[in-house]
Amino acid sequence: MQRSRGRSVSLLPLLLLGAGNPPVRPQSLQRWQADIQIRTLEVTKTKTNMSVRVVVYTENDDEARDARLLILLPVGIGIERLAGRCAASAGPSMVPSLRGTVLCNVGSIANGGFREVTLTTTLPSEPLPKRLGAFTYSGTPDPMPGNNYAERTIP
């Protein structure tokens, strides 16, 4: 507020005006958001290995910038083949093929777009039920983070 000849004058309307543009009202501001989500998580087991396919999808207005996919592998799983934009966590020195996670940089995904990531792993060393998980996130605010994770039991 600024005083002018004994009366108060608010400078706020002047600040909201910019180079002849109409005033910006809070209710007219768009929200920057992208609902990035796991659309598909498929685990296919053969006699010699296992294939994992994950589809990351985004919707809700804006692109998901700098999107990432984290795949959580079950105990005793080794990596046979990775997608080019993915890296596996370091394994123990005695069995370097064993891994715990795979992190993939899937880049920016336009609104309504998707990225698919596949990898091939060894079979679990024990026949006990094992679970595999996938989690995705991005640098864009996500209005519904509850659909960023999916989990499957290995067949």
Chimera marker file (.cmm) of the C-alpha trace (Angstrom):
<marker_set name="trace">
<marker id="1" x="0.000" y="0.000" z="0.000" r="1" g="1" b="0" radius="0.5"/>
<marker id="2" x="1.148" y="3.504" z="-0.753" r="1" g="1" b="0" radius="0.5"/>
<marker id="3" x="-0.244" y="6.725" z="0.709" r="1" g="1" b="0" radius="0.5"/>
<marker id="4" x="-1.300" y="9.423" z="-1.718" r="1" g="1" b="0" radius="0.5"/>
<marker id="5" x="-2.754" y="12.706" z="-0.354" r="1" g="1" b="0" radius="0.5"/>
<marker id="6" x="-4.051" y="11.091" z="2.802" r="1" g="1" b="0" radius="0.5"/>
<marker id="7" x="-5.641" y="7.996" z="1.238" r="1" g="1" b="0" radius="0.5"/>
<marker id="8" x="-4.391" y="4.415" z="0.740" r="1" g="1" b="0" radius="0.5"/>
<marker id="9" x="-3.665" y="3.187" z="-2.763" r="1" g="1" b="0" radius="0.5"/>
<marker id="10" x="-3.061" y="-0.501" z="-3.498" r="1" g="1" b="0" radius="0.5"/>
<marker id="11" x="-0.306" y="-1.318" z="-5.998" r="1" g="1" b="0" radius="0.5"/>
<marker id="12" x="-1.564" y="-4.893" z="-6.495" r="1" g="1" b="0" radius="0.5"/>
<marker id="13" x="-3.693" y="-4.113" z="-9.595" r="1" g="1" b="0" radius="0.5"/>
<marker id="14" x="-0.646" y="-2.527" z="-11.194" r="1" g="1" b="0" radius="0.5"/>
<marker id="15" x="1.480" y="-5.585" z="-10.478" r="1" g="1" b="0" radius="0.5"/>
<marker id="16" x="-1.106" y="-7.871" z="-12.028" r="1" g="1" b="0" radius="0.5"/>
<marker id="17" x="-1.092" y="-5.845" z="-15.237" r="1" g="1" b="0" radius="0.5"/>
<marker id="18" x="1.793" y="-6.703" z="-17.499" r="1" g="1" b="0" radius="0.5"/>
<marker id="19" x="2.616" y="-4.852" z="-20.728" r="1" g="1" b="0" radius="0.5"/>
<marker id="20" x="-1.025" y="-4.190" z="-21.580" r="1" g="1" b="0" radius="0.5"/>
<marker id="21" x="-2.163" y="-7.752" z="-20.800" r="1" g="1" b="0" radius="0.5"/>
<marker id="22" x="-5.353" y="-8.306" z="-18.818" r="1" g="1" b="0" radius="0.5"/>
<marker id="23" x="-4.858" y="-8.992" z="-15.114" r="1" g="1" b="0" radius="0.5"/>
<marker id="24" x="-3.921" y="-12.546" z="-14.147" r="1" g="1" b="0" radius="0.5"/>
<marker id="25" x="-6.411" y="-13.988" z="-11.721" r="1" g="1" b="0" radius="0.5"/>
<marker id="26" x="-5.462" y="-17.038" z="-9.613" r="1" g="1" b="0" radius="0.5"/>
<marker id="27" x="-8.504" y="-19.017" z="-10.794" r="1" g="1" b="0" radius="0.5"/>
<marker id="28" x="-7.410" y="-18.590" z="-14.433" r="1" g="1" b="0" radius="0.5"/>
<marker id="29" x="-3.934" y="-20.065" z="-13.933" r="1" g="1" b="0" radius="0.5"/>
<marker id="30" x="-3.434" y="-23.462" z="-15.530" r="1" g="1" b="0" radius="0.5"/>
<marker id="31" x="-1.971" y="-26.270" z="-13.476" r="1" g="1" b="0" radius="0.5"/>
<marker id="32" x="1.223" y="-27.938" z="-14.609" r="1" g="1" b="0" radius="0.5"/>
<marker id="33" x="0.684" y="-31.678" z="-14.112" r="1" g="1" b="0" radius="0.5"/>
<marker id="34" x="1.049" y="-35.070" z="-15.726" r="1" g="1" b="0" radius="0.5"/>
<marker id="35" x="-0.456" y="-38.303" z="-14.453" r="1" g="1" b="0" radius="0.5"/>
<marker id="36" x="2.400" y="-40.704" z="-15.162" r="1" g="1" b="0" radius="0.5"/>
<marker id="37" x="1.425" y="-44.312" z="-14.506" r="1" g="1" b="0" radius="0.5"/>
<marker id="38" x="2.255" y="-47.968" z="-15.024" r="1" g="1" b="0" radius="0.5"/>
<marker id="39" x="-0.170" y="-48.989" z="-17.769" r="1" g="1" b="0" radius="0.5"/>
<marker id="40" x="1.178" y="-52.537" z="-18.287" r="1" g="1" b="0" radius="0.5"/>
<marker id="41" x="3.422" y="-54.858" z="-16.278" r="1" g="1" b="0" radius="0.5"/>
<marker id="42" x="3.802" y="-58.293" z="-17.887" r="1" g="1" b="0" radius="0.5"/>
<marker id="43" x="6.044" y="-61.099" z="-16.682" r="1" g="1" b="0" radius="0.5"/>
<marker id="44" x="6.467" y="-64.067" z="-19.018" r="1" g="1" b="0" radius="0.5"/>
<marker id="45" x="8.384" y="-67.151" z="-17.936" r="1" g="1" b="0" radius="0.5"/>
<marker id="46" x="9.961" y="-69.648" z="-20.330" r="1" g="1" b="0" radius="0.5"/>
<marker id="47" x="12.044" y="-72.766" z="-19.575" r="1" g="1" b="0" radius="0.5"/>
<marker id="48" x="15.311" y="-70.817" z="-19.656" r="1" g="1" b="0" radius="0.5"/>
<marker id="49" x="14.555" y="-67.208" z="-18.699" r="1" g="1" b="0" radius="0.5"/>
<marker id="50" x="11.968" y="-64.595" z="-17.897" r="1" g="1" b="0" radius="0.5"/>
<marker id="51" x="10.831" y="-61.556" z="-19.895" r="1" g="1" b="0" radius="0.5"/>
<marker id="52" x="9.538" y="-58.374" z="-18.258" r="1" g="1" b="0" radius="0.5"/>
<marker id="53" x="7.587" y="-55.760" z="-20.225" r="1" g="1" b="0" radius="0.5"/>
<marker id="54" x="6.557" y="-52.433" z="-18.689" r="1" g="1" b="0" radius="0.5"/>
<marker id="55" x="4.538" y="-49.700" z="-20.395" r="1" g="1" b="0" radius="0.5"/>
<marker id="56" x="4.650" y="-46.237" z="-18.829" r="1" g="1" b="0" radius="0.5"/>
<marker id="57" x="1.822" y="-43.913" z="-19.896" r="1" g="1" b="0" radius="0.5"/>
<marker id="58" x="1.001" y="-40.296" z="-19.141" r="1" g="1" b="0" radius="0.5"/>
<marker id="59" x="-2.106" y="-38.153" z="-19.360" r="1" g="1" b="0" radius="0.5"/>
<marker id="60" x="-3.729" y="-35.128" z="-17.732" r="1" g="1" b="0" radius="0.5"/>
<marker id="61" x="-2.645" y="-32.059" z="-19.696" r="1" g="1" b="0" radius="0.5"/>
<marker id="62" x="1.156" y="-31.813" z="-19.783" r="1" g="1" b="0" radius="0.5"/>
<marker id="63" x="4.221" y="-33.856" z="-20.665" r="1" g="1" b="0" radius="0.5"/>
<marker id="64" x="5.948" y="-35.899" z="-17.981" r="1" g="1" b="0" radius="0.5"/>
<marker id="65" x="9.456" y="-34.448" z="-18.004" r="1" g="1" b="0" radius="0.5"/>
<marker id="66" x="12.548" y="-36.464" z="-17.145" r="1" g="1" b="0" radius="0.5"/>
<marker id="67" x="10.502" y="-39.632" z="-16.544" r="1" g="1" b="0" radius="0.5"/>
<marker id="68" x="12.101" y="-42.621" z="-14.816" r="1" g="1" b="0" radius="0.5"/>
<marker id="69" x="11.128" y="-46.249" z="-14.316" r="1" g="1" b="0" radius="0.5"/>
<marker id="70" x="12.437" y="-48.313" z="-11.409" r="1" g="1" b="0" radius="0.5"/>
<marker id="71" x="12.005" y="-52.082" z="-11.671" r="1" g="1" b="0" radius="0.5"/>
<marker id="72" x="12.345" y="-53.998" z="-8.402" r="1" g="1" b="0" radius="0.5"/>
<marker id="73" x="13.644" y="-57.498" z="-9.042" r="1" g="1" b="0" radius="0.5"/>
<marker id="74" x="12.996" y="-60.505" z="-6.798" r="1" g="1" b="0" radius="0.5"/>
<marker id="75" x="15.804" y="-62.079" z="-4.784" r="1" g="1" b="0" radius="0.5"/>
<marker id="76" x="18.051" y="-64.348" z="-6.835" r="1" g="1" b="0" radius="0.5"/>
<marker id="77" x="17.308" y="-62.853" z="-10.280" r="1" g="1" b="0" radius="0.5"/>
<marker id="78" x="20.094" y="-62.064" z="-12.751" r="1" g="1" b="0" radius="0.5"/>
<marker id="79" x="19.978" y="-59.768" z="-15.767" r="1" g="1" b="0" radius="0.5"/>
<marker id="80" x="20.469" y="-61.275" z="-19.232" r="1" g="1" b="0" radius="0.5"/>
<marker id="81" x="19.428" y="-58.318" z="-21.428" r="1" g="1" b="0" radius="0.5"/>
<marker id="82" x="18.560" y="-54.671" z="-20.677" r="1" g="1" b="0" radius="0.5"/>
<marker id="83" x="16.979" y="-51.920" z="-22.731" r="1" g="1" b="0" radius="0.5"/>
<marker id="84" x="19.536" y="-49.355" z="-23.924" r="1" g="1" b="0" radius="0.5"/>
<marker id="85" x="18.381" y="-46.593" z="-21.600" r="1" g="1" b="0" radius="0.5"/>
<marker id="86" x="18.447" y="-48.784" z="-18.470" r="1" g="1" b="0" radius="0.5"/>
<marker id="87" x="21.115" y="-49.631" z="-15.901" r="1" g="1" b="0" radius="0.5"/>
<marker id="88" x="21.101" y="-52.357" z="-13.268" r="1" g="1" b="0" radius="0.5"/>
<marker id="89" x="22.258" y="-51.842" z="-9.703" r="1" g="1" b="0" radius="0.5"/>
<marker id="90" x="25.577" y="-53.386" z="-8.771" r="1" g="1" b="0" radius="0.5"/>
<marker id="91" x="25.513" y="-57.044" z="-7.777" r="1" g="1" b="0" radius="0.5"/>
<marker id="92" x="27.532" y="-58.778" z="-5.077" r="1" g="1" b="0" radius="0.5"/>
<marker id="93" x="31.164" y="-59.531" z="-5.932" r="1" g="1" b="0" radius="0.5"/>
<marker id="94" x="30.684" y="-63.316" z="-5.649" r="1" g="1" b="0" radius="0.5"/>
<marker id="95" x="27.736" y="-63.370" z="-8.129" r="1" g="1" b="0" radius="0.5"/>
<marker id="96" x="27.911" y="-60.144" z="-10.184" r="1" g="1" b="0" radius="0.5"/>
<marker id="97" x="24.994" y="-61.131" z="-12.458" r="1" g="1" b="0" radius="0.5"/>
<marker id="98" x="22.523" y="-60.852" z="-9.552" r="1" g="1" b="0" radius="0.5"/>
<marker id="99" x="20.791" y="-57.489" z="-9.294" r="1" g="1" b="0" radius="0.5"/>
<marker id="100" x="18.255" y="-55.809" z="-7.041" r="1" g="1" b="0" radius="0.5"/>
<marker id="101" x="16.929" y="-52.986" z="-9.213" r="1" g="1" b="0" radius="0.5"/>
<marker id="102" x="16.926" y="-51.656" z="-12.763" r="1" g="1" b="0" radius="0.5"/>
<marker id="103" x="16.608" y="-47.897" z="-13.318" r="1" g="1" b="0" radius="0.5"/>
<marker id="104" x="15.516" y="-46.655" z="-16.758" r="1" g="1" b="0" radius="0.5"/>
<marker id="105" x="15.579" y="-43.088" z="-18.024" r="1" g="1" b="0" radius="0.5"/>
<marker id="106" x="12.571" y="-42.943" z="-20.334" r="1" g="1" b="0" radius="0.5"/>
<marker id="107" x="12.895" y="-39.206" z="-21.101" r="1" g="1" b="0" radius="0.5"/>
<marker id="108" x="9.976" y="-36.839" z="-21.552" r="1" g="1" b="0" radius="0.5"/>
<marker id="109" x="6.613" y="-38.357" z="-22.437" r="1" g="1" b="0" radius="0.5"/>
<marker id="110" x="4.025" y="-36.178" z="-24.171" r="1" g="1" b="0" radius="0.5"/>
<marker id="111" x="0.456" y="-36.041" z="-22.870" r="1" g="1" b="0" radius="0.5"/>
<marker id="112" x="-1.243" y="-39.256" z="-24.042" r="1" g="1" b="0" radius="0.5"/>
<marker id="113" x="2.112" y="-40.822" z="-24.931" r="1" g="1" b="0" radius="0.5"/>
<marker id="114" x="3.850" y="-43.926" z="-23.657" r="1" g="1" b="0" radius="0.5"/>
<marker id="115" x="7.244" y="-45.655" z="-23.407" r="1" g="1" b="0" radius="0.5"/>
<marker id="116" x="7.801" y="-49.397" z="-23.400" r="1" g="1" b="0" radius="0.5"/>
<marker id="117" x="10.724" y="-51.065" z="-21.621" r="1" g="1" b="0" radius="0.5"/>
<marker id="118" x="11.610" y="-54.755" z="-21.839" r="1" g="1" b="0" radius="0.5"/>
<marker id="119" x="14.285" y="-56.784" z="-20.146" r="1" g="1" b="0" radius="0.5"/>
<marker id="120" x="15.254" y="-60.433" z="-19.914" r="1" g="1" b="0" radius="0.5"/>
<marker id="121" x="16.291" y="-62.049" z="-16.636" r="1" g="1" b="0" radius="0.5"/>
<marker id="122" x="17.342" y="-65.401" z="-15.302" r="1" g="1" b="0" radius="0.5"/>
<marker id="123" x="14.770" y="-67.569" z="-13.579" r="1" g="1" b="0" radius="0.5"/>
<marker id="124" x="14.401" y="-67.436" z="-9.803" r="1" g="1" b="0" radius="0.5"/>
<marker id="125" x="16.779" y="-69.822" z="-8.067" r="1" g="1" b="0" radius="0.5"/>
<marker id="126" x="14.048" y="-71.127" z="-5.751" r="1" g="1" b="0" radius="0.5"/>
<marker id="127" x="10.488" y="-72.135" z="-6.698" r="1" g="1" b="0" radius="0.5"/>
<marker id="128" x="8.964" y="-70.024" z="-3.898" r="1" g="1" b="0" radius="0.5"/>
<marker id="129" x="6.450" y="-67.370" z="-4.949" r="1" g="1" b="0" radius="0.5"/>
<marker id="130" x="8.371" y="-64.262" z="-6.011" r="1" g="1" b="0" radius="0.5"/>
<marker id="131" x="7.073" y="-60.780" z="-6.751" r="1" g="1" b="0" radius="0.5"/>
<marker id="132" x="8.368" y="-58.173" z="-9.175" r="1" g="1" b="0" radius="0.5"/>
<marker id="133" x="7.503" y="-54.476" z="-8.900" r="1" g="1" b="0" radius="0.5"/>
<marker id="134" x="7.719" y="-51.386" z="-11.111" r="1" g="1" b="0" radius="0.5"/>
<marker id="135" x="7.556" y="-47.748" z="-10.037" r="1" g="1" b="0" radius="0.5"/>
<marker id="136" x="7.533" y="-44.675" z="-12.293" r="1" g="1" b="0" radius="0.5"/>
<marker id="137" x="7.927" y="-40.976" z="-11.584" r="1" g="1" b="0" radius="0.5"/>
<marker id="138" x="8.858" y="-37.742" z="-13.360" r="1" g="1" b="0" radius="0.5"/>
<marker id="139" x="9.904" y="-34.155" z="-12.744" r="1" g="1" b="0" radius="0.5"/>
<marker id="140" x="6.345" y="-32.965" z="-13.454" r="1" g="1" b="0" radius="0.5"/>
<marker id="141" x="3.877" y="-32.822" z="-10.520" r="1" g="1" b="0" radius="0.5"/>
<marker id="142" x="1.629" y="-35.894" z="-10.511" r="1" g="1" b="0" radius="0.5"/>
<marker id="143" x="-2.013" y="-35.394" z="-9.425" r="1" g="1" b="0" radius="0.5"/>
<marker id="144" x="-2.585" y="-39.149" z="-8.910" r="1" g="1" b="0" radius="0.5"/>
<marker id="145" x="0.587" y="-40.865" z="-7.627" r="1" g="1" b="0" radius="0.5"/>
<marker id="146" x="-1.345" y="-43.963" z="-6.539" r="1" g="1" b="0" radius="0.5"/>
<marker id="147" x="-1.100" y="-45.465" z="-10.050" r="1" g="1" b="0" radius="0.5"/>
<marker id="148" x="2.696" y="-45.092" z="-10.281" r="1" g="1" b="0" radius="0.5"/>
<marker id="149" x="3.337" y="-48.597" z="-8.906" r="1" g="1" b="0" radius="0.5"/>
<marker id="150" x="2.428" y="-52.082" z="-10.077" r="1" g="1" b="0" radius="0.5"/>
<marker id="151" x="3.408" y="-55.527" z="-8.824" r="1" g="1" b="0" radius="0.5"/>
<marker id="152" x="3.122" y="-59.051" z="-10.221" r="1" g="1" b="0" radius="0.5"/>
<marker id="153" x="3.749" y="-62.561" z="-8.983" r="1" g="1" b="0" radius="0.5"/>
<marker id="154" x="6.178" y="-64.466" z="-11.189" r="1" g="1" b="0" radius="0.5"/>
<marker id="155" x="4.233" y="-67.255" z="-12.897" r="1" g="1" b="0" radius="0.5"/>
<link id1="1" id2="2" r="1" g="1" b="0" radius="0.2"/>
<link id1="2" id2="3" r="1" g="1" b="0" radius="0.2"/>
<link id1="3" id2="4" r="1" g="1" b="0" radius="0.2"/>
<link id1="4" id2="5" r="1" g="1" b="0" radius="0.2"/>
<link id1="5" id2="6" r="1" g="1" b="0" radius="0.2"/>
<link id1="6" id2="7" r="1" g="1" b="0" radius="0.2"/>
<link id1="7" id2="8" r="1" g="1" b="0" radius="0.2"/>
<link id1="8" id2="9" r="1" g="1" b="0" radius="0.2"/>
<link id1="9" id2="10" r="1" g="1" b="0" radius="0.2"/>
<link id1="10" id2="11" r="1" g="1" b="0" radius="0.2"/>
<link id1="11" id2="12" r="1" g="1" b="0" radius="0.2"/>
<link id1="12" id2="13" r="1" g="1" b="0" radius="0.2"/>
<link id1="13" id2="14" r="1" g="1" b="0" radius="0.2"/>
<link id1="14" id2="15" r="1" g="1" b="0" radius="0.2"/>
<link id1="15" id2="16" r="1" g="1" b="0" radius="0.2"/>
<link id1="16" id2="17" r="1" g="1" b="0" radius="0.2"/>
<link id1="17" id2="18" r="1" g="1" b="0" radius="0.2"/>
<link id1="18" id2="19" r="1" g="1" b="0" radius="0.2"/>
<link id1="19" id2="20" r="1" g="1" b="0" radius="0.2"/>
<link id1="20" id2="21" r="1" g="1" b="0" radius="0.2"/>
<link id1="21" id2="22" r="1" g="1" b="0" radius="0.2"/>
<link id1="22" id2="23" r="1" g="1" b="0" radius="0.2"/>
<link id1="23" id2="24" r="1" g="1" b="0" radius="0.2"/>
<link id1="24" id2="25" r="1" g="1" b="0" radius="0.2"/>
<link id1="25" id2="26" r="1" g="1" b="0" radius="0.2"/>
<link id1="26" id2="27" r="1" g="1" b="0" radius="0.2"/>
<link id1="27" id2="28" r="1" g="1" b="0" radius="0.2"/>
<link id1="28" id2="29" r="1" g="1" b="0" radius="0.2"/>
<link id1="29" id2="30" r="1" g="1" b="0" radius="0.2"/>
<link id1="30" id2="31" r="1" g="1" b="0" radius="0.2"/>
<link id1="31" id2="32" r="1" g="1" b="0" radius="0.2"/>
<link id1="32" id2="33" r="1" g="1" b="0" radius="0.2"/>
<link id1="33" id2="34" r="1" g="1" b="0" radius="0.2"/>
<link id1="34" id2="35" r="1" g="1" b="0" radius="0.2"/>
<link id1="35" id2="36" r="1" g="1" b="0" radius="0.2"/>
<link id1="36" id2="37" r="1" g="1" b="0" radius="0.2"/>
<link id1="37" id2="38" r="1" g="1" b="0" radius="0.2"/>
<link id1="38" id2="39" r="1" g="1" b="0" radius="0.2"/>
<link id1="39" id2="40" r="1" g="1" b="0" radius="0.2"/>
<link id1="40" id2="41" r="1" g="1" b="0" radius="0.2"/>
<link id1="41" id2="42" r="1" g="1" b="0" radius="0.2"/>
<link id1="42" id2="43" r="1" g="1" b="0" radius="0.2"/>
<link id1="43" id2="44" r="1" g="1" b="0" radius="0.2"/>
<link id1="44" id2="45" r="1" g="1" b="0" radius="0.2"/>
<link id1="45" id2="46" r="1" g="1" b="0" radius="0.2"/>
<link id1="46" id2="47" r="1" g="1" b="0" radius="0.2"/>
<link id1="47" id2="48" r="1" g="1" b="0" radius="0.2"/>
<link id1="48" id2="49" r="1" g="1" b="0" radius="0.2"/>
<link id1="49" id2="50" r="1" g="1" b="0" radius="0.2"/>
<link id1="50" id2="51" r="1" g="1" b="0" radius="0.2"/>
<link id1="51" id2="52" r="1" g="1" b="0" radius="0.2"/>
<link id1="52" id2="53" r="1" g="1" b="0" radius="0.2"/>
<link id1="53" id2="54" r="1" g="1" b="0" radius="0.2"/>
<link id1="54" id2="55" r="1" g="1" b="0" radius="0.2"/>
<link id1="55" id2="56" r="1" g="1" b="0" radius="0.2"/>
<link id1="56" id2="57" r="1" g="1" b="0" radius="0.2"/>
<link id1="57" id2="58" r="1" g="1" b="0" radius="0.2"/>
<link id1="58" id2="59" r="1" g="1" b="0" radius="0.2"/>
<link id1="59" id2="60" r="1" g="1" b="0" radius="0.2"/>
<link id1="60" id2="61" r="1" g="1" b="0" radius="0.2"/>
<link id1="61" id2="62" r="1" g="1" b="0" radius="0.2"/>
<link id1="62" id2="63" r="1" g="1" b="0" radius="0.2"/>
<link id1="63" id2="64" r="1" g="1" b="0" radius="0.2"/>
<link id1="64" id2="65" r="1" g="1" b="0" radius="0.2"/>
<link id1="65" id2="66" r="1" g="1" b="0" radius="0.2"/>
<link id1="66" id2="67" r="1" g="1" b="0" radius="0.2"/>
<link id1="67" id2="68" r="1" g="1" b="0" radius="0.2"/>
<link id1="68" id2="69" r="1" g="1" b="0" radius="0.2"/>
<link id1="69" id2="70" r="1" g="1" b="0" radius="0.2"/>
<link id1="70" id2="71" r="1" g="1" b="0" radius="0.2"/>
<link id1="71" id2="72" r="1" g="1" b="0" radius="0.2"/>
<link id1="72" id2="73" r="1" g="1" b="0" radius="0.2"/>
<link id1="73" id2="74" r="1" g="1" b="0" radius="0.2"/>
<link id1="74" id2="75" r="1" g="1" b="0" radius="0.2"/>
<link id1="75" id2="76" r="1" g="1" b="0" radius="0.2"/>
<link id1="76" id2="77" r="1" g="1" b="0" radius="0.2"/>
<link id1="77" id2="78" r="1" g="1" b="0" radius="0.2"/>
<link id1="78" id2="79" r="1" g="1" b="0" radius="0.2"/>
<link id1="79" id2="80" r="1" g="1" b="0" radius="0.2"/>
<link id1="80" id2="81" r="1" g="1" b="0" radius="0.2"/>
<link id1="81" id2="82" r="1" g="1" b="0" radius="0.2"/>
<link id1="82" id2="83" r="1" g="1" b="0" radius="0.2"/>
<link id1="83" id2="84" r="1" g="1" b="0" radius="0.2"/>
<link id1="84" id2="85" r="1" g="1" b="0" radius="0.2"/>
<link id1="85" id2="86" r="1" g="1" b="0" radius="0.2"/>
<link id1="86" id2="87" r="1" g="1" b="0" radius="0.2"/>
<link id1="87" id2="88" r="1" g="1" b="0" radius="0.2"/>
<link id1="88" id2="89" r="1" g="1" b="0" radius="0.2"/>
<link id1="89" id2="90" r="1" g="1" b="0" radius="0.2"/>
<link id1="90" id2="91" r="1" g="1" b="0" radius="0.2"/>
<link id1="91" id2="92" r="1" g="1" b="0" radius="0.2"/>
<link id1="92" id2="93" r="1" g="1" b="0" radius="0.2"/>
<link id1="93" id2="94" r="1" g="1" b="0" radius="0.2"/>
<link id1="94" id2="95" r="1" g="1" b="0" radius="0.2"/>
<link id1="95" id2="96" r="1" g="1" b="0" radius="0.2"/>
<link id1="96" id2="97" r="1" g="1" b="0" radius="0.2"/>
<link id1="97" id2="98" r="1" g="1" b="0" radius="0.2"/>
<link id1="98" id2="99" r="1" g="1" b="0" radius="0.2"/>
<link id1="99" id2="100" r="1" g="1" b="0" radius="0.2"/>
<link id1="100" id2="101" r="1" g="1" b="0" radius="0.2"/>
<link id1="101" id2="102" r="1" g="1" b="0" radius="0.2"/>
<link id1="102" id2="103" r="1" g="1" b="0" radius="0.2"/>
<link id1="103" id2="104" r="1" g="1" b="0" radius="0.2"/>
<link id1="104" id2="105" r="1" g="1" b="0" radius="0.2"/>
<link id1="105" id2="106" r="1" g="1" b="0" radius="0.2"/>
<link id1="106" id2="107" r="1" g="1" b="0" radius="0.2"/>
<link id1="107" id2="108" r="1" g="1" b="0" radius="0.2"/>
<link id1="108" id2="109" r="1" g="1" b="0" radius="0.2"/>
<link id1="109" id2="110" r="1" g="1" b="0" radius="0.2"/>
<link id1="110" id2="111" r="1" g="1" b="0" radius="0.2"/>
<link id1="111" id2="112" r="1" g="1" b="0" radius="0.2"/>
<link id1="112" id2="113" r="1" g="1" b="0" radius="0.2"/>
<link id1="113" id2="114" r="1" g="1" b="0" radius="0.2"/>
<link id1="114" id2="115" r="1" g="1" b="0" radius="0.2"/>
<link id1="115" id2="116" r="1" g="1" b="0" radius="0.2"/>
<link id1="116" id2="117" r="1" g="1" b="0" radius="0.2"/>
<link id1="117" id2="118" r="1" g="1" b="0" radius="0.2"/>
<link id1="118" id2="119" r="1" g="1" b="0" radius="0.2"/>
<link id1="119" id2="120" r="1" g="1" b="0" radius="0.2"/>
<link id1="120" id2="121" r="1" g="1" b="0" radius="0.2"/>
<link id1="121" id2="122" r="1" g="1" b="0" radius="0.2"/>
<link id1="122" id2="123" r="1" g="1" b="0" radius="0.2"/>
<link id1="123" id2="124" r="1" g="1" b="0" radius="0.2"/>
<link id1="124" id2="125" r="1" g="1" b="0" radius="0.2"/>
<link id1="125" id2="126" r="1" g="1" b="0" radius="0.2"/>
<link id1="126" id2="127" r="1" g="1" b="0" radius="0.2"/>
<link id1="127" id2="128" r="1" g="1" b="0" radius="0.2"/>
<link id1="128" id2="129" r="1" g="1" b="0" radius="0.2"/>
<link id1="129" id2="130" r="1" g="1" b="0" radius="0.2"/>
<link id1="130" id2="131" r="1" g="1" b="0" radius="0.2"/>
<link id1="131" id2="132" r="1" g="1" b="0" radius="0.2"/>
<link id1="132" id2="133" r="1" g="1" b="0" radius="0.2"/>
<link id1="133" id2="134" r="1" g="1" b="0" radius="0.2"/>
<link id1="134" id2="135" r="1" g="1" b="0" radius="0.2"/>
<link id1="135" id2="136" r="1" g="1" b="0" radius="0.2"/>
<link id1="136" id2="137" r="1" g="1" b="0" radius="0.2"/>
<link id1="137" id2="138" r="1" g="1" b="0" radius="0.2"/>
<link id1="138" id2="139" r="1" g="1" b="0" radius="0.2"/>
<link id1="139" id2="140" r="1" g="1" b="0" radius="0.2"/>
<link id1="140" id2="141" r="1" g="1" b="0" radius="0.2"/>
<link id1="141" id2="142" r="1" g="1" b="0" radius="0.2"/>
<link id1="142" id2="143" r="1" g="1" b="0" radius="0.2"/>
<link id1="143" id2="144" r="1" g="1" b="0" radius="0.2"/>
<link id1="144" id2="145" r="1" g="1" b="0" radius="0.2"/>
<link id1="145" id2="146" r="1" g="1" b="0" radius="0.2"/>
<link id1="146" id2="147" r="1" g="1" b="0" radius="0.2"/>
<link id1="147" id2="148" r="1" g="1" b="0" radius="0.2"/>
<link id1="148" id2="149" r="1" g="1" b="0" radius="0.2"/>
<link id1="149" id2="150" r="1" g="1" b="0" radius="0.2"/>
<link id1="150" id2="151" r="1" g="1" b="0" radius="0.2"/>
<link id1="151" id2="152" r="1" g="1" b="0" radius="0.2"/>
<link id1="152" id2="153" r="1" g="1" b="0" radius="0.2"/>
<link id1="153" id2="154" r="1" g="1" b="0" radius="0.2"/>
<link id1="154" id2="155" r="1" g="1" b="0" radius="0.2"/>
</marker_set>
